[in-house]
Amino acid sequence: MISLNSIIFNGMDATRIDVQVQLATGLSKPEFNIIGLADRAVKESAERIRNVISALNLHLPPKRLTVNLSPADVEKNGSHFDLPILCGILCAIGVLPMEKLSHYVILGEIGLDGAIVRTDGVLSAAVWANKNGLGIICPAPQGAEAALSGHTDILAPAHVLELINHFSGSATIPTPNVADIQKTEQKPIGDFAEVYGQDAAKRAMEIAAAGGHAVLMVGPPGSGKTMLASRLPGILPEMTADEILETSVIYSIAGQLGDKSLITNRPFRSVHHTASPVSLAGGGSNAKPGEISLAHNGVLFLDELPEFDRATLEILRQPMESGKITISRAKHNATYPAHFQLIAAMNPCPCGHLGNAALSCSRAPRCAEAYQNKISGPLLDRIDLHVDVDAVNPWKMKSTPDTQNETSAQIRARVVAARNRQIARQGKVNAMLDGTELNAVTNLSDELTDFLNSAAEKMSMSARGYNRIKRIARTIADLRGAENIEMSDLAEALSYRPIGRGKYGVK
């Protein structure tokens, strides 16, 4: 019996699949069966493999050919089983050496002519193979992607013949070079100096970037909410090496890495309000990651927040607190990391002009209450910063950036310094602190505690909202470079009050 290695993905985890090939006598013509809880894509590989064997001028012997994918109780899906199954058959008929191929994890889809084409999850497979002391055989277009994992034992053939020639010694497959991969292009990011007015909103975005806090901006159309959100990546710190690799593995599993190199820039995922729950959380037959996980270590931007389906928005609640998302299906669960920074924007009412007597509709303010109630209280309670973004005064609009406006580089310097203080002090950003960790780094005096307790009672804060104020105050103090929180820090933190308590008067 022939036994080779392949792999399946279960979230960020991987499971080795034993591809077993057995030839049994007693038939007058070849018979080909694939067993082991294989889905339709895997079963269809039998026909692709028959055509490839014919294209190589080889013939299957008149025997019963059985391919078993073990463990048999785990569902197998994906076309990447084509190559390991074909290699197992070629080992069984003496074309390839099993003793050498058994030291590799094999994955790749094959065309009818024997070409090996790209498949999802190569980077994740290479990381797993490297940790488990195995080499990897993958499609040639993704050899450099596998090399990004730091693995060196990589074979990336473009055609099955190249693999046969390599192991026969007639032609060696060259080692993939990381330099061959296309570099990720940095998309242009606007500068905060181009944002006129909106000093309070820009301050809130700086606090959000420094502490990793979620933000909700509320304001009329055209006030600059999207403009502010799109400039947030320009003031965030650079990704660490661990963040780069982890984020890139997610994109590889999702099939969105393509010909790019590692994801070195913090993701900015802007999701349309028609998005389905599956597109946001992830799922499908292969339990692929959704927008929540694709925004890992970056920004998830939701514009027109009340226009989202309520069930879709409720998906955000658990990952915002736990930093991960679990996709539960009947036969398996998949867990992906989801440490994203939520930036949401909305109009105060359907027409968007609540509070402006000249433009608002006749149904105000009742329509605003119904509109804002589309967002549940528990979700709002998880958003640290609630910011009113007023319409910009026309007299502040200029044809060129204001030289008095701070640039993104200037703001980013303060953000990076504040983040460094947090990492040195507690090993994580302030937005991830809770319970005893939060109490240890806030250390409020009796006067500040009484002030905060009084404000929390008047504003009917939940325990989560109470801790939210402490986290924001800690971030504001970090931006000042201060060791202790002061009264001004708490007062500013309290100004970022939840929706419904602002100037619009909606209770």
N, C-alpha and C positions, 0 to 999 in steps of 0.2 A: 504493500500500500504506500502511496505517495502522500506526504504531508508537508504543506507549505503554510506560510503565515500571511494573513491579511489583517484588516482592522475595520471596526465600525466605531462610530462616534456616538456618545451619549452625553450631550451637552459638551462641556470642556473635557470630560473624561473620555478615554478610549478603551476598547476591549479587543483583545487579540482574538482573531477568528482562525481556526484551524481548517484549512482547505484540504480535504482528504479526497484522493482520487483512487478508485479501485477498478481494475479490469478483471472481469470474470468470464470464463469460457462457457461454451455451450450454445452459442447462437450462430446462425448462418450469415447474419448481417449486423452491422454496428447498431447499438442502442444506447442512447445518451439520456441520462436522468440527473437532475439536480435536486437534492433534498436538503433539509435543514432549515425549514421555515423561511424560505426565500420568497421575496416579493416578485411581482411581475417583471420588473426591470432585470432582476438577477436571472430569472428563468429564461428570459429572452436572449441572454448571453449565449445560450446553447446554439442558436441559429447563427449568431455572429461568429462564434468560434468555428462552426462547421465551414463557413465560407473562408475564414482565414486559413484554416488547415488546407483547404483546397487550393487557395491562392499560393501557398508555400509548396505546392506539389507534393504534399504529404497525404497519407490515407489513414483513416482510423481502422484498426484491425476489426475483424468480425467477432466482436466480443461485447458483453454488456459493460458499458462505461457508466459508473456511478460517481457523482461528485457530492460529497457530504460537507456541509458547512457547520462546523461544531464550535460552540455548544448549540445543540439543536433546539433549545427552548428560547433562544434569543432571535428576534426577527431580524433578517438581513435585508437591507435595501440599498439601492444605488448601483450604478453601472461600473463602479470602480472594482467590482469583483471579476470583470472580464479578464483582466491580465493575470491575476493569480490562478484562476481556473484554467486558462490556456496554458500557463507555465506548468501546472500540475499534470495536464494531459501530455504535454511535450516531454515531461520527465517520465511519465508512464510508458511512452513509446520509445524512450531512449534518445531523444533529441537533446534534452537539457539534463545537467547533473543535479539530482535532488540534494546531494550532500552540500553543494555550494549554495543553491537557492534557499535552502532551509535556514540560512543565516540572515535572510532579508525579510522585511515587511514589504509586500508587493501590492500595489494598487494602480489602477489605470483603466480607462475605457479603450476598447479597440474598434477600429473601423473594419469594414468588410475586406479591405485590401491589406490589413495587417498593421496599419498605422496606429500608433498609441497616442490617444488624444487626452486633453486635460480633464481633470476631475476635481471635485471639491475636497478640502481638508488636507492637502499635501503638507502644509506647514505644521499642522497639528500632528499628523502622522510621523513627520520627521522628528519632532520634539519627543514624542512617545518612544520611537525607535531608538533614539539616542540615549534616553534614560534607561532603556531595557537592554542595551548592548547589542542591538541588531542594526544591520544596514537597511537601506530603503531603496526600492526600485519604483520609479515614478515616471510619468510622461516627460519627454524632453522639454516641452515648453515650461515645465514647472520645476526643472532641476535646480535653477537658481533660487527659487522659492524655498525648496527643501534645504538648500545650503544656508539660508538665512537663520536657520535654527542653530547653527554652529556645528552641525553634523558633517562629517567628512566622508563616511562610507556611503556614497550615493551613486546609483546608476540611473541615468535618465535617457533611455533609448527613444528614438523617434519612431522606430519600426520594430516589429518582432524579430526580423532578420538581424538587426543590430544586436539584439540580446543573444540570439543563437551564435552569432559570430564572436561575440565577446567571450562567451563561456567555452567555445571551441578553440579559442586562442588565435583565430585568424584576423580579428580586428578588435581593438580595445575601445570601449566607450570612454570618451574623455570625461574627467571630473568636472561637474558644473562649477561655474565661476559666479560668485555673488555680483561681481562687477558687470555681468551680462544683463542683469535685471534692470528694468526701467525704473528710474528714480521717481519717487512721488513728487509731483509738482505742488508747490505751495500755492493754493488759491489766494488771489489778492484779498486781503482783509482791510476793510475801511478803518480809518483812524478816528479816535474819539475827538480829535481836534476839528473834525468836519461836522460835529454835532453842535448846533447852535442852541444856546439856552440849555434847558433841562439839567441844571446843576444838581438838583436833588436826585434825579434819576441816575445821573452819571455817578454820583456818590454811592447810591445803592448798588450799582453794578460793580463798583470797586470793592465794596464790602462783600458782595456775593463772590467775587473772584478770589478774594483773600481767604475767605473761610469755607468756600465750597457750598454756599447756601443757595437754596431755591428761591426764585423771584417770580412774583406776579405783578405785571405792569397793567394799570387800568387807565385808559384815556381815550379821547375822541380819535376818529380816523385822521391819519396824517400827522399825528403828534410826534412820531419818531420812535415808536415802540420796537418795530422790526429793525430799524436802523441801529438802535442801541444793542439789541440782542445779537445782531450779526457782527458787531465789533467786540463782543466779549472774548472770543478766542484770542484776540490780539493782546489781551492783558493777562492771560492765564500763563502760569509757569510752563516751561518745557516739560515734556514727558520724560519720566525716568526709563531706564533700560527695561525694567520689569514691566512697566506699563506698556511700553512699545510692543514687546513680545506678546503679552497677554491680549492686547487689543488686536494685533495682527492675526493671532490664532482665531479669534472670533470671526474676523472678516474672511479668513481662509475657509472656515467651516461653512459660512454663509455663501461662499462662492463669489465674494465681492472683492477679493484681493487682486484678481486679474493678473496683469503684467506688472503691477506696481511693486515697489519694494515694501519694506515694513511701514506700518502706519506710524509715522513719526510726528505728525501734527495732530493735536487733539481733535477728535471728531466733532463735527457740528451737524447734527441731524435735525432738519426742519421737516416736520410731519404735517401733512395736510389734514384738515378736520374731517375729511371723509374716510380716514384710515380705519380699518377694521380692527377688532381686538387681536386677531391673529397677527396682523402686520405689526402691531405695536409690541405685543408680548412675545411673539414668535410661535412656532408650531408647524402645522402641516404634517404630512406623513413621515417626514424625516426629522421633525422637531427642530427646525432650523432657528437660529436666533432672530429676534425681531428688532425693531428700532430701539427698544429699551437697552438691549445688549450692544447694539451697534454704536450707541452713544456712550458706552463704557469708557471711563476716564476722560469724557468730553462733555458736550452740551447737547441736551435734548430740548429743542425749541418747539413749543406748541402755540401757534398763533390762532386767534379767534377761539379761545378756550371753551366758551359755552356752546359753540357750534359742534363740538365733538359729541359723539354718543356717550351718554352717561356711563354705560357699562364699560366702554372703552377707557374712560378716564379713571374709573375705579381700579383698573389694573395697576395704576401707578402707586397705589397706596403701600402695598407690601414691599416692592423693591426700593422705594424711597427710604424706608427704614432699615431694611436688611442688607441692601446692597447686592441683591441677587434675585433672579427670577427663576421659578421652577415651573416647567411646562409639564403638566400631568396628562398622560394619555392612558388608554386602557391597558396597553401592554408594557409601557415603560415611562419613566420620568427623565427629564433632561433639565439640568440646572446650569444657568449661565450667569456670570458676574454682571452686575448692573449698577456700578457706582457712577451714575450720571448726575449732571447738574441741571435741574429742570429750570428753564426760563419760559414763562408763559405770558401771553399778552391777550387782552380782551378790551372790547368797548364797554362802557358802563351800561349800555342798553342796546336794543336792536338797531335803532337809528344812529346811535353813537354820539349823540349830542345832548345828553342829559345835563342839565345845569346851564345850558345856553338858551336863553329865552327866544333868541332869534331863529334858532335852527331845530330845537327839540320838538318832538311830536306832541300831539294833544293828549296822549295816553300816559305821559310821565306824571309821577314817578312809578305808577303801578307796573308798567311794562318793565321797568328796570329791575324791580324786585323779582318778578317772574324770571327774567333773563339771568340774573345773578344766582338765583336758586337752582339753576341747572347744574351748578358745581356743588358737590356735597360738602358739608361742613368738615368731615374728617379729612378730606383731601386738602381743603384750604388750610386746615390746622397744621398740615405737614409742610406748608410753604413758608419759609422763614420771613421773607421780605415782601411786603405788600406796598406798592409804590403808585402814587397818583402821577400820571404823566400828562401835564396840561398842554393845550395847544400852544405852539410857539408864537411869540409876538413877532409880527411881520418886520418890525424895526430891527430885530436881531438877525434877520436873514441877510447874508452877504454873499457875494459872488466868489469869494476866496475864503479859505479857512482863516479863522480868527487867530492871530498870533498869540493872543492872550489865553486862548484855550489850551488846556493841557493835552499833550499828545498821548497816544497809547503807550509809548515807550516810557514816559514819565510815570504814568499810573502803574504800569507793569512793574517798575522798579520797587514801588511801595508794596505791591501785591506779593512779589517774590520774597521780599524781606519779611513780610508778615507770615507767609507760608513757612518759611524757613524756621521762624520762631516756633510755630506750632509743631512742626515735625521734630524739632530738637526737644521740645518740652513733652509731647505726648505721643509722637510717632504717627499722628494722623491729623487731618484738618478738623477744625472746630465743629463743622456741620455733622461729623460722625460721632461726636461725644454725647454721652447720656449717662444718667445715674451717677455713680460714684466718681467716674472719670470727669464728668462735668463739674461736680462739686469741688473736686480737687484743684481744678485750674481756675475756678471763678473766685472762691474764697471772699465772699462779700462781707463787708463790715456790718455791724448791727444797724447802723443808720441806713445803709443801702438796702439791706434785707427788708427793713420796715417800709422803705419807699417802694420797693418792688412788690411786696405783699399787698400794700395799699392799692397800687395801680392794678394788680392782677384781680383784686376783689372788685374794683369798680368796673373793670372791663370784662368781668366774668370769664377769665381765662381758664382753659383746661390745664392739666398738669403738663401736657405736651407744649402748650403755648407758653407756659411759665418757663420751661427749660429753653424754649426757642429764644426768648428775650435774653436769657443768660448767655447763650451761644453767640448771639449777635453782638452783645456788649463785649464779650471776650475778643471777638474779631476786631471790633472798633479799637479796643485797647491795644491789640497787636499792631494795628496800622499806625498807632501813635508810638509804638515801641515801648509801651508801658508794661510794667510787671503786674500792676493791680488795676482792677476796674474802678473807675471813678463815677460820680453822679452824672456827669455829662455823657458818658458812654451809655449808661442805662437809659437816660432820657432820650438819646438819639435812637436807641434800639426800640423803645416804646413807640416812637413816631412811625415806625414801619408797621402800622396797625393792620389787622385783617380787613378784608373788603367788607363793606356795609357799615363801617364806622367813620367813613371819611366825609368829605364835603358834599357828597351827593345826597346824604340824608336818608339812605335806604337802610332800614332796620332789619 
